[in-house]
């Protein structure tokens, strides 16, 4: 009887928390062993960070694995400073890194080892001026390439950093932002080539990197990364996970409950599967029951998954679209998604009719529609059900989008 520890709010690793993904673990490990640089591609909440951490756990005897989360960073100097700070747990690497930044650390030389990662990152970043980030970055890669065992760098939320550099505080790509991203990714590409076989880099993020770079005309800057796609769970995998979670919690699932959860989700994104189980389990505890029934999951879906908890989790989909597209293109995307939610489908003819109402600065009308539909497909909002019709990938996201925006569209006669 398999058991699985529930984990809803954070990445997971370890046999008691990590479920399935054996094929992806094998493929990513093989790519790293071959010396490849990898771009991990998946929609939100699919478990990209969890996969990276689980692979790192399994290969830690053969590689030094460094993780850097770039979500809150704003510049290439930030990224290099953050990566430099991650060498602190490794004495030999840390000693060489400190030498690289010796002029910056002179004021705190006597207690630098007691600083935490955040404090070190800030000091390294603030000490770099102008193009010095490239010099320090080259030096850091030289240090990492000298390490034994060899290095794997896992870089999370790269697309958010790239998008932030491209647009600054605004919503549109600036010439200066494009130049800086070109310099940063070209620098990364050069170091990946220079130290191939000594350093492997894995990139990922909660929004797609390729669509952002396509908008900026910089797609070629990541063509040296091998893409590895992480898909949603199959229905069978999700059902197995639900049974294992129930076994761990010692709670009974009535016949059809697992299948009912899968049917309501429509797309078995691991986080959504675990969130649905947690809410159903919490509901049973509150009602002092040791069983989850079909009527329970109906109630939980309507009142919790699509309620305030669902809003908190699923509003990220809305926010990420605004971040990537800017307000005008996002408005077009929202209208397309709303029609798809209200009517359960979106035809190409309907999409063109909606697009005809927009005149977006800097975009030809057909180009704007193609760009938006491409991003909605790439990031897992819509998929083609036929040559002429789009539908939501996730029934949960569709129903949440309808609850969030559908009444406005109906009132407006859409």
C-alpha positions as CSV (number, residue, x, y, z in Angstrom):
1,X,0.0,0.0,0.0
2,X,1.8,3.1,-1.3
3,X,1.8,6.3,0.8
4,X,2.6,9.9,-0.1
5,X,3.2,12.8,2.2
6,X,1.0,15.8,1.3
7,X,2.8,18.9,0.1
8,X,0.8,21.8,-1.2
9,X,2.7,25.0,-0.8
10,X,6.3,24.3,-1.6
11,X,8.5,22.2,-4.0
12,X,9.0,18.6,-2.9
13,X,11.8,16.1,-2.9
14,X,12.4,12.7,-1.4
15,X,10.7,9.3,-1.9
16,X,8.0,10.1,0.6
17,X,6.9,13.3,-1.1
18,X,7.9,13.0,-4.8
19,X,5.4,11.2,-7.0
20,X,6.1,9.6,-10.4
21,X,8.1,11.5,-13.0
22,X,10.5,8.6,-13.5
23,X,10.8,9.2,-17.2
24,X,11.6,12.9,-16.8
25,X,14.1,12.1,-14.0
26,X,15.8,9.7,-16.3
27,X,15.8,12.1,-19.3
28,X,17.1,15.1,-17.3
29,X,19.8,13.0,-15.6
30,X,20.9,11.6,-19.0
31,X,21.1,15.0,-20.5
32,X,23.2,16.3,-17.6
33,X,25.5,13.3,-17.8
34,X,26.0,14.0,-21.5
35,X,27.1,17.6,-20.6
36,X,24.0,19.2,-22.1
37,X,22.5,22.5,-21.0
38,X,18.7,22.2,-20.6
39,X,15.6,24.4,-20.8
40,X,12.9,22.8,-18.7
41,X,9.5,23.7,-20.3
42,X,6.1,23.3,-18.6
43,X,3.0,25.3,-17.6
44,X,2.6,26.7,-14.2
45,X,2.4,24.4,-11.1
46,X,3.5,21.4,-13.0
47,X,6.4,20.6,-10.7
48,X,9.5,22.0,-12.5
49,X,11.3,23.1,-9.3
50,X,10.4,19.8,-7.6
51,X,11.8,17.9,-10.5
52,X,15.1,19.8,-10.4
53,X,15.4,19.3,-6.7
54,X,14.7,15.6,-6.9
55,X,17.2,15.1,-9.6
56,X,19.7,17.1,-7.6
57,X,19.1,14.9,-4.6
58,X,19.8,11.8,-6.7
59,X,23.0,13.1,-8.4
60,X,24.5,14.9,-5.4
61,X,27.2,12.3,-5.0
62,X,28.4,13.0,-8.6
63,X,27.8,16.7,-9.0
64,X,27.8,19.9,-7.0
65,X,24.3,21.3,-7.5
66,X,23.7,25.1,-7.1
67,X,20.2,26.5,-7.1
68,X,19.5,30.2,-7.8
69,X,16.0,31.7,-7.8
70,X,15.9,34.8,-9.9
71,X,12.2,35.8,-9.3
72,X,13.0,38.9,-7.2
73,X,16.1,40.0,-9.1
74,X,16.3,42.8,-11.6
75,X,19.7,42.7,-13.5
76,X,22.5,40.5,-14.7
77,X,24.6,41.7,-11.7
78,X,21.8,40.4,-9.4
79,X,21.9,37.0,-11.1
80,X,25.7,36.7,-10.8
81,X,25.7,37.9,-7.2
82,X,23.0,35.4,-6.3
83,X,24.8,32.5,-8.0
84,X,28.1,33.6,-6.3
85,X,26.4,33.5,-2.8
86,X,25.2,29.9,-3.4
87,X,28.8,28.7,-3.3
88,X,29.0,29.4,0.4
89,X,28.3,25.9,1.6
90,X,31.2,24.5,-0.4
91,X,34.5,25.6,1.3
92,X,36.9,25.4,-1.6
93,X,34.5,27.1,-4.0
94,X,33.6,29.7,-1.4
95,X,37.2,30.5,-0.8
96,X,37.8,31.2,-4.5
97,X,34.6,33.2,-4.8
98,X,35.6,35.4,-1.9
99,X,38.9,36.0,-3.6
100,X,37.0,37.1,-6.7
101,X,35.1,39.6,-4.7
102,X,37.9,40.5,-2.3
103,X,37.6,44.3,-3.0
104,X,33.9,44.2,-2.3
105,X,34.3,42.2,0.9
106,X,37.1,44.1,2.4
107,X,34.8,46.0,4.8
108,X,33.4,42.8,6.2
109,X,36.3,40.4,5.8
110,X,36.4,39.4,9.4
111,X,32.8,38.2,9.5
112,X,31.8,37.5,5.9
113,X,31.4,33.8,6.6
114,X,28.6,34.6,9.1
115,X,26.5,36.5,6.6
116,X,23.5,34.8,5.2
117,X,22.9,34.2,1.4
118,X,20.7,37.3,1.1
119,X,23.3,39.6,2.7
120,X,26.1,38.2,0.6
121,X,24.0,38.6,-2.6
122,X,23.3,42.3,-1.7
123,X,27.0,43.0,-1.0
124,X,28.2,41.3,-4.2
125,X,25.6,43.1,-6.3
126,X,26.2,46.5,-4.9
127,X,29.9,46.1,-5.4
128,X,29.5,45.6,-9.2
129,X,29.4,48.7,-11.3
130,X,28.8,49.1,-15.1
131,X,30.0,46.2,-17.2
132,X,31.8,44.8,-14.2
133,X,29.1,42.1,-14.0
134,X,30.6,40.5,-17.1
135,X,34.1,40.4,-15.6
136,X,32.9,39.0,-12.3
137,X,30.6,36.6,-14.1
138,X,33.4,35.2,-16.3
139,X,35.6,34.9,-13.2
140,X,32.8,33.0,-11.3
141,X,32.4,30.5,-14.2
142,X,36.2,30.0,-14.2
143,X,36.0,29.2,-10.5
144,X,33.0,26.8,-11.0
145,X,34.7,25.1,-13.9
146,X,37.6,24.2,-11.7
147,X,35.4,22.4,-9.1
148,X,35.5,18.7,-8.4
149,X,33.0,17.2,-8.7
150,X,31.6,19.0,-11.7
151,X,28.8,21.7,-11.4
152,X,25.1,21.7,-12.3
153,X,23.5,25.2,-12.0
154,X,19.7,25.2,-11.7
155,X,18.4,28.7,-12.5
156,X,14.8,29.2,-11.6
157,X,12.5,32.0,-12.8
158,X,14.8,33.1,-15.5
159,X,11.9,34.4,-17.7
160,X,10.8,36.7,-14.9
161,X,14.2,38.2,-14.7
162,X,14.5,38.5,-18.5
163,X,11.0,40.1,-18.7
164,X,11.9,42.6,-16.0
165,X,15.2,43.6,-17.7
166,X,13.4,44.0,-21.1
167,X,10.6,46.2,-19.8
168,X,12.0,47.9,-16.7
169,X,9.2,49.6,-14.8
170,X,7.0,49.8,-17.9
171,X,4.9,47.4,-20.0
172,X,6.8,47.5,-23.3
173,X,10.2,46.3,-24.4
174,X,12.7,49.1,-24.4
175,X,15.8,49.3,-26.7
176,X,18.1,49.5,-23.6
177,X,16.3,46.5,-22.1
178,X,16.7,44.5,-25.2
179,X,20.4,45.3,-25.5
180,X,21.0,44.3,-21.8
181,X,19.1,40.9,-22.2
182,X,21.1,40.3,-25.4
183,X,24.4,40.9,-23.5
184,X,23.3,38.8,-20.5
185,X,22.1,35.8,-22.5
186,X,25.0,36.0,-25.0
187,X,27.4,36.1,-22.0
188,X,25.7,33.0,-20.5
189,X,25.9,31.2,-23.9
190,X,29.6,32.0,-24.3
191,X,30.3,30.6,-20.8
192,X,28.2,27.5,-21.4
193,X,30.2,26.8,-24.6
194,X,33.6,27.7,-23.0
195,X,33.0,25.4,-20.0
196,X,31.0,22.6,-21.7
197,X,31.7,19.3,-19.9
198,X,32.6,21.1,-16.6
199,X,29.4,23.1,-16.0
200,X,25.8,22.2,-16.9
201,X,23.0,24.9,-16.7
202,X,19.3,24.2,-16.4
203,X,16.9,27.0,-17.0
204,X,13.2,27.2,-16.1
205,X,10.5,29.4,-14.8
206,X,6.7,29.9,-14.2
207,X,6.2,31.7,-17.4
208,X,7.6,30.7,-20.8
209,X,11.0,32.0,-21.7
210,X,10.7,31.4,-25.5
211,X,7.6,33.6,-26.0
212,X,9.3,36.5,-24.2
213,X,12.5,36.2,-26.2
214,X,10.4,35.9,-29.4
215,X,8.8,39.2,-28.7
216,X,12.2,40.8,-28.3
217,X,13.7,39.1,-31.4
218,X,16.2,37.2,-29.2
219,X,15.2,33.6,-29.7
220,X,18.6,32.6,-30.9
221,X,20.2,33.4,-27.6
222,X,19.0,30.1,-26.0
223,X,19.3,27.8,-29.0
224,X,22.1,26.0,-27.2
225,X,19.7,24.7,-24.5
226,X,18.1,21.3,-25.1
227,X,14.4,21.6,-24.4
228,X,12.8,19.1,-22.0
229,X,9.0,19.3,-21.7
230,X,7.3,18.4,-18.4
231,X,3.7,17.4,-19.1
232,X,0.7,17.2,-16.7
233,X,0.2,13.8,-15.0
234,X,-1.9,11.2,-16.8
235,X,-5.3,10.4,-15.2
236,X,-3.8,7.1,-13.9
237,X,-0.9,8.8,-12.3
238,X,-3.1,11.4,-10.6
239,X,-5.5,8.7,-9.3
240,X,-2.5,6.7,-7.9
241,X,-1.4,9.9,-6.2
242,X,-4.8,10.5,-4.6
243,X,-4.9,7.0,-3.3
244,X,-1.4,7.3,-1.8
245,X,-2.3,10.6,-0.2
246,X,-5.5,9.0,1.3
247,X,-3.4,6.1,2.6
248,X,-1.0,8.4,4.4
249,X,-3.9,10.3,6.0
250,X,-5.8,7.1,6.8
251,X,-8.9,8.3,5.2
252,X,-11.3,6.4,2.9
253,X,-12.2,7.5,-0.6
254,X,-15.6,6.4,-1.8
255,X,-15.9,4.7,-5.2
256,X,-15.5,7.2,-8.0
257,X,-14.0,10.0,-5.9
258,X,-10.6,9.9,-7.5
259,X,-12.1,9.7,-11.0
260,X,-14.4,12.6,-10.1
261,X,-11.5,14.8,-9.0
262,X,-9.7,14.1,-12.2
263,X,-12.8,14.8,-14.3
264,X,-13.4,18.1,-12.6
265,X,-9.7,19.2,-13.0
266,X,-9.7,18.2,-16.6
267,X,-5.9,18.5,-16.6
268,X,-3.9,16.8,-13.9
269,X,-1.5,19.5,-12.8
270,X,0.2,18.0,-9.8
271,X,-0.3,21.1,-7.6
272,X,-4.0,21.2,-8.4
273,X,-4.4,17.5,-7.6
274,X,-2.8,17.9,-4.2
275,X,-4.7,21.1,-3.5
276,X,-8.0,19.4,-4.3
277,X,-7.2,16.5,-2.0
278,X,-6.1,18.8,0.8
279,X,-9.3,20.8,0.7
280,X,-11.4,17.6,0.5
281,X,-9.5,16.2,3.4
282,X,-9.8,19.4,5.5
283,X,-13.6,19.4,4.8
284,X,-13.8,15.8,6.1
285,X,-11.9,16.7,9.3
286,X,-14.1,19.7,10.0
287,X,-17.2,17.5,9.6
288,X,-15.6,14.7,11.7
289,X,-15.8,12.2,8.9
290,X,-13.3,9.5,7.9
291,X,-14.6,9.3,4.4
292,X,-14.6,11.5,1.3
293,X,-17.6,11.1,-0.9
294,X,-18.6,12.3,-4.4
295,X,-20.9,14.9,-2.9
296,X,-18.0,16.1,-0.8
297,X,-15.9,16.8,-3.8
298,X,-18.8,18.6,-5.5
299,X,-19.0,20.9,-2.5
300,X,-15.3,21.4,-2.2
301,X,-14.9,22.2,-5.9
302,X,-17.7,24.8,-6.0
303,X,-17.0,26.4,-2.7
304,X,-13.2,26.0,-2.2
305,X,-11.4,25.3,-5.5
306,X,-13.5,28.1,-7.2
307,X,-13.7,30.2,-4.1
308,X,-11.2,32.4,-2.3
309,X,-8.5,29.7,-2.1
310,X,-9.0,29.1,-5.8
311,X,-8.7,32.8,-6.4
312,X,-5.5,33.0,-4.5
313,X,-3.9,30.1,-6.5
314,X,-5.4,30.7,-9.9
315,X,-5.1,34.5,-10.0
316,X,-1.4,33.8,-10.8
317,X,-2.5,32.9,-14.3
318,X,-4.0,36.3,-14.7
319,X,-1.0,38.1,-13.2
320,X,1.5,36.2,-15.4
321,X,-0.4,37.2,-18.6
322,X,-0.2,40.8,-17.6
323,X,3.5,40.5,-16.9
324,X,4.3,38.9,-20.2
325,X,1.9,40.7,-22.5
326,X,1.4,44.2,-21.0
327,X,-2.0,45.7,-20.5
328,X,-3.1,46.0,-24.1
329,X,-2.2,42.5,-25.3
330,X,-3.4,41.1,-22.0
331,X,-6.8,42.7,-22.5
332,X,-7.1,40.9,-25.8
333,X,-6.0,37.7,-24.2
334,X,-8.5,38.1,-21.4
335,X,-11.4,38.6,-23.9
336,X,-10.3,35.5,-25.8
337,X,-10.2,33.4,-22.7
338,X,-13.5,34.7,-21.4
339,X,-15.3,33.7,-24.6
340,X,-13.6,30.3,-24.4
341,X,-14.8,30.0,-20.8
342,X,-18.4,31.1,-21.4
343,X,-18.9,29.1,-24.6
344,X,-16.6,26.2,-23.7
345,X,-14.7,26.9,-26.9
346,X,-13.2,29.7,-29.0
347,X,-13.3,29.5,-32.8
348,X,-10.7,31.2,-35.0
349,X,-13.5,33.3,-36.5
350,X,-14.5,34.5,-33.0
351,X,-10.9,35.2,-32.2
352,X,-10.5,37.3,-35.3
353,X,-13.8,39.2,-34.6
354,X,-12.6,40.0,-31.1
355,X,-9.2,41.0,-32.4
356,X,-10.8,43.4,-34.9
357,X,-11.9,45.6,-31.9
358,X,-8.3,46.2,-31.0
359,X,-5.6,48.5,-32.4
360,X,-2.5,47.9,-30.3
361,X,0.4,50.2,-30.7
362,X,3.5,48.6,-32.3
363,X,1.6,45.6,-33.5
364,X,-0.1,44.7,-36.8
365,X,-3.6,43.4,-36.1
366,X,-3.0,39.8,-37.3
367,X,0.5,39.7,-35.6
368,X,-1.0,40.7,-32.3
369,X,-3.6,37.9,-32.4
370,X,-1.0,35.3,-33.5
371,X,1.3,36.4,-30.6
372,X,-1.4,36.2,-28.0
373,X,-2.7,32.8,-29.2
374,X,0.8,31.5,-29.3
375,X,1.5,32.5,-25.7
376,X,-1.9,31.1,-24.5
377,X,-1.0,27.8,-26.2
378,X,2.7,27.7,-25.0
379,X,1.8,28.5,-21.4
380,X,-1.0,26.0,-21.1
381,X,-4.1,28.2,-21.1
382,X,-5.6,26.9,-24.4
383,X,-5.1,24.1,-26.9
384,X,-6.5,23.3,-30.3
385,X,-9.3,20.9,-30.1
386,X,-9.7,20.9,-33.9
387,X,-8.2,22.8,-36.8
388,X,-10.5,25.7,-36.1
389,X,-11.3,25.6,-32.4
390,X,-9.5,26.3,-29.1
391,X,-10.6,25.0,-25.7
392,X,-9.2,25.4,-22.2
393,X,-6.5,22.8,-21.3
394,X,-7.7,22.8,-17.7
395,X,-11.4,22.5,-16.7
396,X,-10.4,24.1,-13.3
397,X,-8.9,27.1,-15.0
398,X,-11.9,27.4,-17.4
399,X,-14.4,27.3,-14.5
400,X,-12.4,29.7,-12.5
401,X,-12.1,32.1,-15.4
402,X,-15.9,31.9,-16.0
403,X,-16.5,32.6,-12.3
404,X,-14.0,35.5,-12.4
405,X,-15.0,37.2,-15.8
406,X,-17.9,35.3,-17.3
407,X,-20.8,37.3,-15.8
408,X,-19.3,40.5,-17.3
409,X,-19.1,38.9,-20.7
410,X,-22.7,37.6,-20.5
411,X,-23.9,41.0,-19.3
412,X,-22.1,42.6,-22.3
413,X,-23.6,40.2,-24.7
414,X,-20.3,38.5,-25.6
